[in-house]
Amino acid sequence: MDEILRLIIAQQQNRTESYPIVRRDLRIQPVHRKATVIIGIRRCGKSTWQREKINQLLAQGVPKEAICWIDFSDDRLFFLRSEDANPAVIADIYYAMYPEAHKRTTYFFFDEIPYVNHWAQFVNRLQTTERCEVYLTGSSAKLLSKEIATELGGSAFPWELFPFSFREFLRATGKPEKATDITSRDEIIHAFDRYVLMGGMPERLVLPDDAMAVRYFQNLVEDVMTRDVLLRYDVPHPVALQRLVQMLMGSMSCPMTVNKLKQRLAGERYSLSPLVITEYLGMLGDCYMVFLVPIRSANMAVRSVNPKKVYVGDHALAAAFAQSVSPNQGLALENMVFLALRRQSEDIFYYRTAKGEEIDFAVGPDTRIRLLQVCWNLGTEGKTRDREIAALWHGMEELGVTESWIITSGESEEITEAGTGRRIHIVPAWRWLLEASQN
């Protein structure tokens, strides 16, 4: 056992990557005596982020001996999964290998740590007795944010990692991240079309054949359901849950109510109560697969009775479950905008004006509300253009907002309301997504 741990620690210190690592834009600031925990949907790049961080430390001159990286999914470490196993042996072995490490900062990277029993007690003790920084990742639902506080007693700081943003997608595909001339602009626009089709899951970019994408995303959803929901909660209605997930994927960027889901399930002879459906929605939210956005209102009763809009962890996930052959680009774009906003804040709502017009996003506190509409093709005239613009004028007046945005597939325009000075920015999505990733 001791020799295995020594070997693994040494192997990881001498590890060189055989594939390029895409730099992520998530900027993490470690907090003293708090474990840095990276959470997010499965396969979004959490383990690769650890390697990126290690490479940064090495580039800054940190000696490799000051870094201890262990992946607990390694089959050689199965002995640490037993009930009577004590993960303290990891620190004992490491400091026996490098006694001088007690006098310097050591960087511990633990991937898939929920596989280990009593891991929280071990991490807590490590942080209070040694000079170290601890970084934790894991796909297991046991490492979700709601449980971190319980497991680590406040000795952790969670950070969310999402699939590739558009800027990260450009970086991963070797495209320019800034439009400096016509050529670079056209490359970015072409890459945006690919992003709409492929989504932001890192593994999607390395599939050898686009025809494999649908099955890849379906397998990913099944994996999340099985390992992060069914096994964790011992769900008594697995088939009904699977059908519920399919319905939610088909409802991307659309409003839904629990009662409507109940009726649709009942029509297919799945009998689930509203309470059970609500619990399932919470489980799927914990896994970063589904997000529910309520209406903006200070009245909680209004929020509870109005539909919530459904967004998913990556728009390509929903496309893999779509019934139609051609994907709905408008719904995909709205989901992309949601995720760009969600990377910045959880304070996201939709808004309904006094006239009943809907605005896709009302983001931020009352003192700094941003209103955004998403429309694939706005056009220069017609009902769609009139509807989207009128909703914003009325919403801006009601909320005291002086500017708002319409995000489109490619149109660009500025509209100023005579007499009030209120302004609507019509912005191509590729440009808005790049700007959003800088905020």
C-alpha positions in Angstrom: 0.0 0.0 0.0 2.7 2.5 1.0 4.8 1.6 -2.1 1.7 2.1 -4.4 1.1 5.6 -3.0 4.8 6.5 -3.4 4.8 5.3 -7.0 1.6 7.2 -7.8 2.8 10.5 -6.2 6.1 10.2 -8.1 4.4 9.3 -11.4 2.1 12.3 -11.3 5.0 14.6 -10.5 6.9 13.4 -13.6 3.8 13.3 -15.8 3.8 15.1 -19.1 0.7 15.7 -21.1 0.3 14.1 -24.5 -2.5 16.4 -25.4 -2.9 20.2 -25.4 -4.7 21.8 -22.4 -7.1 24.6 -23.2 -6.7 27.5 -20.8 -10.0 28.2 -19.0 -11.2 31.7 -18.1 -12.3 30.7 -14.6 -10.0 32.8 -12.3 -9.8 31.1 -8.9 -8.5 32.9 -5.9 -7.6 30.4 -3.1 -8.8 31.3 0.4 -6.5 30.7 3.3 -7.3 27.4 5.1 -10.2 26.6 2.8 -10.2 23.9 0.2 -10.8 25.1 -3.3 -13.6 22.9 -4.8 -14.4 22.8 -8.5 -17.9 21.8 -9.2 -19.9 21.4 -12.4 -21.6 18.9 -14.8 -19.7 15.7 -15.6 -17.1 16.0 -18.4 -17.0 19.8 -18.4 -13.2 19.8 -17.8 -12.8 19.8 -14.0 -9.9 17.3 -14.0 -8.2 19.0 -16.9 -8.5 22.3 -15.0 -6.4 20.7 -12.2 -3.6 19.9 -14.7 -3.8 23.5 -16.1 -3.4 24.8 -12.5 -0.4 22.5 -11.9 1.2 23.7 -15.1 0.8 27.3 -14.0 2.5 26.5 -10.7 5.4 24.8 -12.4 5.7 27.8 -14.8 5.9 30.1 -11.7 8.8 28.1 -10.3 7.1 25.9 -7.8 9.1 22.7 -7.7 7.4 19.5 -8.8 8.1 18.0 -5.3 5.8 20.6 -3.8 2.9 19.2 -5.8 0.9 16.1 -4.8 -1.7 15.1 -7.3 -3.8 12.0 -6.8 -6.7 10.7 -8.9 -8.8 8.5 -6.7 -10.5 6.8 -9.6 -7.1 5.0 -10.1 -7.8 1.2 -9.7 -4.6 0.9 -7.7 -6.2 3.0 -4.9 -9.3 0.8 -4.4 -8.0 0.0 -0.9 -8.9 3.6 0.1 -12.5 3.0 -0.6 -13.1 0.5 2.2 -14.9 1.6 5.3 -12.0 1.2 7.6 -9.5 2.9 5.2 -7.8 6.1 6.5 -6.8 8.6 3.9 -4.3 10.2 6.4 -1.8 7.7 5.0 -1.6 9.9 1.9 -0.1 12.8 3.8 2.1 10.5 5.9 3.6 9.0 2.7 4.0 12.4 1.0 5.8 14.0 4.0 7.9 11.0 4.5 9.1 11.3 0.9 9.7 15.1 1.3 10.3 16.0 5.0 11.3 19.5 4.0 7.8 20.1 2.7 6.6 20.8 6.3 8.5 24.2 6.0 7.0 25.3 2.6 3.6 25.5 0.9 2.5 22.2 -0.6 -0.2 22.0 -3.2 -2.5 19.0 -2.9 -4.7 18.2 -5.9 -7.3 15.4 -5.2 -9.4 14.3 -8.2 -12.5 12.2 -7.6 -12.0 12.4 -3.9 -15.5 11.3 -3.0 -14.4 7.8 -3.8 -12.5 7.9 -0.5 -14.2 7.3 2.8 -13.7 10.0 5.5 -12.2 12.3 3.0 -13.6 15.5 4.6 -12.0 14.8 8.0 -8.7 14.2 6.2 -8.9 17.5 4.2 -9.9 19.5 7.3 -7.0 18.1 9.3 -4.5 18.7 6.5 -5.5 22.3 6.2 -5.2 23.0 9.9 -1.9 21.2 10.5 0.2 21.9 7.4 1.1 24.8 5.1 -0.8 23.8 2.1 -3.4 24.6 -0.6 -5.9 21.9 -1.3 -7.8 21.6 -4.6 -10.7 19.2 -4.9 -12.7 18.1 -8.0 -15.0 15.2 -8.6 -17.9 14.2 -10.8 -19.7 12.5 -8.0 -22.8 14.2 -6.7 -21.3 13.9 -3.2 -19.1 16.9 -4.1 -22.0 19.2 -5.0 -22.1 22.6 -3.4 -25.0 21.9 -1.1 -23.0 19.1 0.6 -19.6 20.8 0.7 -20.6 22.9 3.7 -21.9 19.9 5.5 -18.9 17.7 4.7 -16.2 20.3 5.3 -17.8 22.4 8.0 -17.2 25.7 6.2 -13.6 24.8 5.4 -14.1 25.0 1.6 -14.8 27.6 -1.1 -16.7 26.2 -4.1 -16.1 27.5 -7.7 -18.3 26.6 -10.7 -16.9 25.3 -13.9 -19.1 25.2 -17.0 -18.6 23.8 -20.5 -16.5 25.9 -22.9 -17.7 29.5 -23.3 -17.5 30.8 -26.9 -14.2 32.4 -26.1 -12.8 29.1 -24.8 -14.3 27.3 -27.8 -12.3 29.7 -30.1 -9.2 29.0 -28.0 -9.7 25.2 -28.2 -10.2 25.3 -31.9 -7.2 27.6 -32.6 -9.3 30.6 -33.8 -8.7 34.2 -33.0 -10.4 35.5 -29.9 -10.6 39.1 -31.1 -11.8 40.5 -34.4 -8.9 42.7 -35.5 -9.7 42.7 -39.2 -12.1 41.3 -41.7 -10.3 37.9 -41.9 -10.3 37.3 -38.1 -13.9 38.5 -37.9 -15.0 36.0 -40.5 -13.1 33.2 -38.8 -14.9 34.1 -35.5 -18.3 34.1 -37.2 -17.6 30.8 -38.9 -16.5 29.4 -35.5 -19.8 30.7 -33.9 -21.8 28.6 -36.4 -19.8 25.6 -35.3 -20.3 26.5 -31.6 -24.1 26.5 -32.2 -23.9 23.1 -33.7 -21.3 21.5 -31.4 -21.8 23.1 -28.0 -19.2 23.6 -25.4 -18.5 20.1 -23.9 -14.7 19.7 -24.3 -14.8 16.1 -25.4 -17.2 17.0 -28.3 -14.3 18.7 -30.0 -12.2 15.5 -30.2 -14.9 13.2 -31.5 -13.5 11.7 -34.7 -16.9 11.9 -36.5 -19.8 14.4 -36.1 -22.2 11.5 -36.5 -21.1 10.3 -33.0 -22.3 13.5 -31.3 -25.9 12.5 -30.7 -24.9 9.3 -29.0 -22.2 11.0 -27.1 -24.5 13.5 -25.5 -27.2 10.9 -24.9 -24.6 8.8 -23.0 -23.5 11.8 -21.0 -27.1 12.6 -19.9 -27.6 8.9 -19.0 -24.3 8.9 -17.1 -25.4 11.9 -15.0 -28.8 10.5 -14.3 -27.4 7.1 -13.3 -24.4 8.1 -11.2 -25.5 11.5 -9.8 -29.2 10.9 -9.4 -30.4 7.3 -9.4 -27.5 5.8 -7.4 -27.3 8.8 -5.0 -31.0 9.1 -4.2 -32.2 5.6 -4.8 -35.0 7.0 -7.0 -38.1 4.8 -7.0 -39.2 5.8 -10.5 -36.1 5.6 -12.8 -38.1 5.2 -16.0 -40.3 8.1 -15.3 -37.3 10.2 -14.4 -35.7 9.3 -17.7 -38.8 10.5 -19.5 -38.9 13.7 -17.4 -35.4 14.5 -18.5 -36.3 14.0 -22.1 -39.2 16.4 -21.7 -37.0 18.9 -20.1 -34.4 18.7 -22.9 -37.3 19.3 -25.3 -38.3 22.3 -23.3 -35.0 24.1 -23.5 -35.4 27.9 -23.4 -39.2 27.5 -22.9 -41.5 28.0 -20.0 -42.9 25.1 -18.0 -44.9 24.3 -14.9 -44.7 21.3 -12.6 -48.4 20.7 -13.2 -47.9 20.7 -17.0 -45.1 18.2 -16.6 -47.4 16.0 -14.4 -50.1 16.1 -17.0 -47.7 15.2 -19.8 -46.3 12.3 -17.8 -49.7 11.1 -16.8 -50.7 11.1 -20.5 -47.9 8.5 -21.0 -49.0 6.6 -17.9 -46.3 7.8 -15.6 -47.8 8.7 -12.3 -45.7 11.3 -10.4 -47.0 13.8 -7.9 -46.1 17.5 -8.2 -44.0 17.1 -5.0 -41.9 14.2 -6.5 -41.4 16.1 -9.8 -40.2 19.1 -7.9 -37.8 16.9 -6.0 -36.5 15.5 -9.3 -36.0 19.0 -10.7 -33.9 19.9 -7.7 -31.8 16.8 -8.2 -31.2 17.6 -11.8 -30.3 21.2 -10.9 -27.8 19.9 -8.3 -26.0 18.1 -11.2 -25.9 21.2 -13.3 -27.9 19.5 -16.0 -31.0 21.6 -15.7 -31.5 25.3 -14.6 -34.9 26.8 -13.8 -35.4 30.6 -14.2 -38.3 32.2 -12.4 -40.2 35.4 -13.3 -38.8 38.6 -11.8 -41.1 39.7 -8.9 -40.6 40.7 -5.3 -43.7 38.6 -4.5 -42.8 35.0 -3.8 -46.4 33.9 -4.5 -46.1 35.4 -8.0 -42.9 33.5 -8.6 -44.4 30.2 -7.4 -47.5 30.3 -9.6 -45.9 31.5 -12.8 -44.0 29.2 -15.1 -40.3 28.8 -14.9 -38.1 28.8 -18.0 -35.9 25.7 -18.6 -32.3 25.9 -19.6 -29.8 23.0 -19.8 -26.1 22.6 -19.0 -25.2 22.8 -22.7 -27.4 23.5 -25.7 -26.0 20.5 -27.6 -27.4 18.2 -24.9 -30.9 19.2 -25.7 -30.2 18.9 -29.5 -29.4 15.3 -29.0 -32.9 14.7 -27.7 -34.7 16.9 -30.2 -37.5 15.4 -32.2 -37.0 17.5 -35.3 -34.2 16.9 -37.7 -33.1 20.6 -37.9 -32.2 22.2 -34.5 -34.0 25.3 -33.3 -31.2 27.8 -33.5 -33.2 30.5 -31.6 -33.7 28.3 -28.6 -30.0 27.2 -28.7 -28.9 30.8 -28.8 -31.1 31.7 -25.8 -29.5 28.9 -23.9 -26.0 30.1 -24.8 -26.9 33.6 -23.5 -28.3 32.1 -20.3 -25.1 30.2 -19.6 -23.0 33.2 -20.3 -25.0 35.2 -17.8 -25.0 32.2 -15.3 -21.2 32.2 -15.3 -21.4 35.7 -13.9 -24.4 35.5 -11.5 -27.3 33.4 -10.2 -29.5 36.5 -10.1 -31.3 35.7 -13.4 -35.0 36.1 -14.1 -37.3 36.6 -17.0 -39.7 39.6 -17.0 -43.3 40.2 -18.0 -44.4 43.7 -18.6 -47.8 45.1 -17.4 -49.0 44.5 -21.0 -48.1 40.8 -20.7 -45.0 41.1 -23.0 -42.1 38.8 -22.1 -38.5 39.8 -21.9 -36.1 36.9 -21.9 -33.7 38.0 -19.2 -33.8 40.5 -16.4 -30.5 40.2 -14.7 -29.0 41.7 -11.6 -30.2 43.6 -8.5 -32.9 46.3 -8.8 -30.3 49.1 -8.9 -28.4 47.5 -11.9 -31.0 45.6 -13.9 -30.0 44.5 -17.4 -32.8 43.6 -19.8 -31.9 41.3 -22.7 -34.0 39.8 -25.6 -32.7 36.9 -27.7 -33.8 36.6 -31.3 -32.1 34.6 -34.0 -33.4 36.8 -36.9 -34.8 40.2 -35.9 -35.2 41.7 -39.4 -35.6 45.3 -40.4 -39.4 45.1 -40.2 -42.3 42.8 -39.3 -44.1 41.5 -36.3 -41.1 39.8 -34.7 -39.1 43.0 -34.7 -42.0 45.1 -33.4 -42.8 42.6 -30.6 -39.2 42.3 -29.3 -38.6 46.0 -29.4 -41.9 47.0 -27.9 -41.4 44.7 -25.0 -38.1 46.3 -24.2 -39.4 49.8 -24.4 -42.2 49.0 -21.9 -39.9 47.0 -19.6 -37.3 49.8 -19.6 -40.0 52.3 -18.7 -41.4 50.1 -15.9 -38.1 49.3 -14.3 -36.4 52.6 -14.9 -33.7 51.2 -17.2 -32.0 53.4 -19.7 -30.5 50.8 -22.1 -31.1 47.2 -23.0 -30.0 44.6 -25.6 -31.3 42.3 -28.3 -28.9 39.5 -29.1 -29.2 38.1 -32.6 -27.4 35.7 -34.9 -25.7 38.5 -36.8 -27.6 41.8 -36.9 -26.1 45.1 -35.4 -28.0 48.3 -34.8 -28.6 51.1 -32.3 -32.1 52.4 -31.6 -32.7 55.5 -29.5 -36.2 56.4 -28.2 -37.1 59.9 -29.1 -37.8 62.1 -26.0 -36.4 59.7 -23.4 -33.0 58.9 -24.7 -33.5 55.2 -23.9 -31.4 53.0 -26.1 -31.6 49.4 -27.4 -28.4 47.8 -28.6 -28.9 45.1 -31.2 -25.8 43.0 -31.1 -24.5 39.9 -33.0 -24.3 37.0 -30.6 -20.6 36.2 -31.4 -19.6 39.7 -30.3 -21.9 39.8 -27.2 -20.6 36.4 -26.1 -17.0 37.5 -26.4 -17.7 40.7 -24.4 -19.7 38.8 -21.8 -16.7 36.5 -21.1 -14.5 39.5 -20.3 -16.9 40.8 -17.5 
